[in-house]
Each structure stands twice: as structure tokens, then as C-alpha cells.
Amino acid sequence: MASSLRRILQRIIRRGTLEVTGADGLTERMGDGGEPIVALRFLDDRAEEEVARDAQLKLGEIYMQGRMLVEKGDIYDLLTLVKDNTLVTDLNFSMLWRGLLRIAAARLRGLFPVNRNRRNVAHHYDLDGRLFDLFLDDDWQYSCAYFNPPGISLDEAQLAKKRHIAAKLCLEEGQRVLEIGSGWGGMALYLAEICGADVSGITLSEEQLKVSRARAARRGMEEFLRFDLQDYRTMQADPFDRIVSVGMFEHVGKANYGHFFGKLSKLLADDGVMVLHSIGQPYPALYNNPFFEKYIFPGGYIPSLAEVLPAIEKSGLLVADCEILPMHYAHTLRHWRQRFMARRQEAARLYDEAFVRMWEFYLAGSEMAFSHEDFFIFQLQITKRRMAVPGNRDYIGQREAQLRERETCRPPLEKVTLQPEAGEGEPHVLPQETAFPAWRRAGKGAR
């Protein structure tokens, strides 16, 4: 007898081909027999029924547990085949009522938000640094790259992203910059070295803090660059000339948008400029993806612009510019997934095979969201005064050209090792540059 899952798939898969083999060795084929062809094998009967009851959570979970194998194609091919074929009318009763329960739970959490920011950040960003070194660029940029022009390498695209954001900040030498969610320090280093800014970076990740401080020290940049373990909500400081946040807003949560922009209004100078770079989705989400919520980004939330803009307006801030980058993160995630899978054995040695499959599913599912579900990146340029930035967008390309010229004077990136503290185990390989030369202080090249 066909399982519940196979009956669902027979109804869903109309184009392309899906072959499903169960623990009994019997294979069924769904679809029109054309390309693409994806083949699955379930290693136990219960796995099929679990996926049928709750595909949003259990598909990734069963794959992570090794109870489902992809024998033709890969997990990204499976996700896109199903997505390309699925209609709302294909959902079964079990899927619908679980969705309704998740909507109700999300509404309840919204009424009584709990601050678990430090714990949620640590869940993902305090993983072994060697894991991120497997697939990120040399500067460890863990956010969407900017593939302009198309076809450039991941390292070039991440540099282009930093350059693009710096141009939108309209930075002048010596201005004070706050970076909220400073990651491993790459963006802050760029603004300090290339733009001559005085930068303060804040993070909730202790591991990222260690790396950032080590990089600043290695470059001899402590005078111009500071990193602190700090929640933006409790930060007390004089207003900054510029504020930048890249890939952090997804962790704020929609219940906190009013507080976030209200705090930014206090931290931004009257003639200041902020650039907010975040993932967006086309419509407000009713609830978070349960697999990502449980295993990848607990407490995360991908906003729609319809949820963000009212909070900005209520805080008294102005949107000076909005840019949508529709496919750049799909390209970034494809690079990450390919690089990660090319070194999967090293990842398995750091953790285990279940972790590798979980991470593969995370990267594939994220890529599919941008390639097939209309997710995008938005960059908002935010001010208090309309004329704080030029009246047309020509200045962005002009400033990028100036920054590109300055980059030629920057020492190249190279890998160094951060020695572990007592009892921590093996050394961590970090993205790190040679010590920054005296021309930064002498005013040559970075001005």
C-alpha cells in the first residue's frame, strides 16, 4: 500500500520526475518523466509517514538524521522540484492544522516576547570558527554578497558589498560609526581602513568578539576600531555620525521593531546617515519555518517591508533610499553550499554527519527561498534630515570608484591562527591580514 507521503507526492508532482524508494525496496515514480529527475530512498517506513504529517519540520529532520537519502540530484534539487509543483490546494489536512497551530503559537509569542537574544545568537554564531572558514570568503562575510558585475568571485562580490554600503553611508574622514551586529569585524575594518572612520562595533557573540578584537590588534587599528559585547537596546553613547547594520536585523523580531528604530533615532546624529541591510520577504510571515526555528536561527524573523516602514516612520526617521537586491543572496548561498559540500568531510570531523546534513539542508533551503520564493535583500538608507544625502544616486557609483582606488593600497588578506585558551582544544584558523602599515595614521591612501 502506498504511504500517505506517496499519495501526496503523486498529486503534487506534475512536471519533472521524482522516484521514491521505501525501506521495502519498492520504487514509485511521480511526474511526467521529464527533467529534472530526483530520486529518494527512505530507510524506514515511519520516516515517510512523519514527512507526510509535517513536511515543514520533518523533511529536514529526517534528512538530517540520515533516514532519507537523495540518490539522484541533491537536497536543493528536491526542494526546488517540490516548490515548482506545489499549489495551496495540494496541502493535506495534517499540514493545514499544523500550520494553524503554528500561527496561533506565533501570535501568542508576539504578545509576550521574551528576550533570548544572547542565547539565540550563541546557538548559531558561537559555533567552532573553523566551520565558517570552510565556506566563507577570506574576510568571513556571513551576509549577502553583491555580484556586480555578474560573474565575479565570492571574494570580489563580498568586497563589492562592503564598498557599496560604504558609498551609501557618505562617510567622511574621522566620522564616528556604529556597526550593530559587527560579525567577525570585516565591515568595520573596511570602514576604518579605507574610509578613515572611527568605528565602534557591537555584537552578542563572544566568539565573534574574540575574532574581531584579534583582527583589529593584528592590524594595529585599536586606536580607530573597538569591538564590544553589547546589546543595542541598552547602549548609552553620544550620537554617531553614521550607523550600519548588515545581516543583524533578521534577529530583532517584529515585536521589537519600534524599539529598534526608536533606539537608532537616539543613537544617530541629526545630520547622520544609516544603512540597514537585511533579508526581506514579499509578504508578512504568519510564522517562522519550524526547521530553521528549531535548528538554525531560533528567534529569527524575516520581515517584509510592509512591517518595517511603519516602524521607521513612527520613530521620526526618514527613508532616503531603498534598493532591492533580488538574486544576489541566491548566488551567495550557491557559492557557500558548493564550498561547504566540497569540504564536508572536514565539517564532519568538527561535528558529525548529522550536523553536515543539517547544514546542507539549511544552505539549500535558504538558496531555494531566494531562487523560488521571491525572498530578497533590501538596503534602506535612513536619515533624520532629507538633505543629509545627495539628491540623486549618481554619487554612489562615484564614491565606489574612489573606494576601489583606495583598496589597491590595502595589504592583502591572509590566514593566521588564533591560539586557543587553556582547555579549548585545537587552534582556530581566522581570516586575518598582515599588520596594517603606518600610512593609515599618516593620512596616505585612506583619506
Secondary structure, 3 states (H helix, E strand, C coil): CCCHHHHHHHHHCCCCEEEEECCCCCEEEEECCCCCEEEEEECCHHHHHHHHHCHHHHHHHHHHCCCEEEEECCHHHHHHHHHHHCCHHHCCHHHHHHHHHHHHHHHHHHHCCCCCHHHHHHHHHCCCHHHHHCCCCCCCCCCCCCCCCCCCCHHHHHHHHHHHHHHHHCCCCCCEEEEECCCCCHHHHHHHHHHCCEEEEEECCHHHHHHHHHHHHHHCCCCCEEEEECCHHHCCCCCEEEEEEECCHHHCCHHHHHHHHHHHHHHEEEEEEEEEEEEECCCCCCCCCHHHHHHHCCCCCCCCHHHHHHHHHHCCCEEEEEEEECCHHHHHHHHHHHHHHHCHHHHHHHCCHHHHHHHHHHHHHHHHHHHHCCCEEEEEEEECCHHHCCCCCHHHHHHHHHHHHHHCCCCCEEEEEECCCCCCCCCEEEEEECCCCCHHHHCCCCC
